[in-house]
Amino acid sequence: MEFYDLVVHSTQSVGENSTEDMINMAERLGFSGIGISKFFTTRSDLNWELPETKLDMIKTIILKSKTPDELKTMANEARKKAEIICVHGGDYEINRAACEESMIDILLHPELGRTDSGIDHICAKAAAENNVAVEVDFREIMESSYKHRVSALAYIKQNIEICNKYGVPIIISSNAHSKWNLRTGRDMAAIGYLLGMELANAIDSVSSVPLKIITENRKKLAGLKWQGVEIIDKP
Amino acid sequence: MTNPKILPPVMRDVRRYLIFEIISDNPVNYGDFVKAVWESLISFLGELGTSECKIWIIRNMYNENYQRGIIKCSHTRIEHLRIALSMIHNISELPVIIRVLGVTGTIKSARSKYFSGEENELQGNA
């Protein structure tokens, strides 16, 4: 089974460990690919190189914006270079704008810092239409305790329920800030199962769902795929 | 003191054996590990949830050199135990990752699959 973790922070963004340390630990935990993430602030953030390893290295760009308009401008810029575009969720306006934008791949932790789940049926319908995946943040559950963990679990469970109903893809990622935050793909899938997903779907959310997003985006970046059209074989 | 008779097979609990490995910079001793597991189980699943797991950490199967061991658990609560183990990120202020290597139906198969080459090098089956 090939496992992918699309959101991992190294010293290139807010993480504590170097990219090499994260790669070594991910290799030890049996991942096939990891997404080293970076926050998008200026255009120069889009030009970065990742070391070549046995793992599939994925360039993940996280958009952190204050208004939906700003988000759209940032997404337009980032789409030309980044393999995966994520949106730092938490604000309802941003969550909804992310769900309604087809250039976005993943909405990260929509329930972060809120007293509700952060997405409703309108967002979920839009996300399903635009193929935007909703992320389950493993670190948020792991590092919190007592009341905070209880509310995080409750909101994530509600999000999973809404996503299941409207057919929104779900991704489970570690969102690791240090190499000790990483967990094996199968362990991350277990949290999806406990929070209301079918076990097979939970395992898919750390393996085939991320893989599908990566392959589609790579085809688009290589100029082999557009909206509704795909070059299958070149003569 | 007499013990109760062994139950007929259909009445016995169905168990699974979960094999884990502790990844850390320094070796973790057994006592600290057991304490961390119970703390994590009770904080994550609660007392009632933990009682349903029917946990038994097998002491003589814990290998301190290779940081591997076996936990016995009810077959319906394996995923719960997996999560409780992955929630442990610190054992006596040492950052750790507890990685589940596999789940088996008997101790014998756990031993042959994950502890067979103990003298030389343990197999790293995931």
Contacts between the chains, C-beta under 8 A, distances in Angstrom:
chain1	res1	chain2	res2	distance
A	25	B	23	8.0
A	25	B	97	7.8
A	28	B	23	6.9
A	29	B	97	7.4
A	29	B	99	6.4
A	30	B	126	4.5
A	141	B	87	7.5
A	142	B	86	7.2
A	142	B	87	5.6
A	142	B	89	6.1
A	143	B	89	7.1
A	145	B	43	6.9
A	178	B	95	7.5
A	180	B	89	6.1
A	180	B	95	3.9
A	180	B	96	7.1
A	180	B	97	6.1
A	181	B	89	7.2
A	182	B	97	6.8
A	183	B	86	4.8
A	183	B	97	6.7
A	183	B	99	7.9
A	184	B	86	7.8
A	184	B	99	5.6
A	184	B	100	6.8
A	184	B	126	7.3
A	186	B	82	7.5
A	186	B	100	6.9
A	187	B	82	5.6
A	187	B	83	7.2
A	187	B	85	7.6
A	187	B	86	4.2
A	187	B	99	7.6
A	187	B	100	6.2
A	188	B	86	7.7
A	190	B	79	4.5
A	190	B	82	4.3
A	190	B	83	4.9
A	190	B	86	7.3
A	191	B	83	5.6
A	191	B	86	7.9
A	193	B	79	5.2
A	194	B	79	6.1
A	194	B	80	6.7
A	194	B	83	5.9
A	199	B	79	7.6
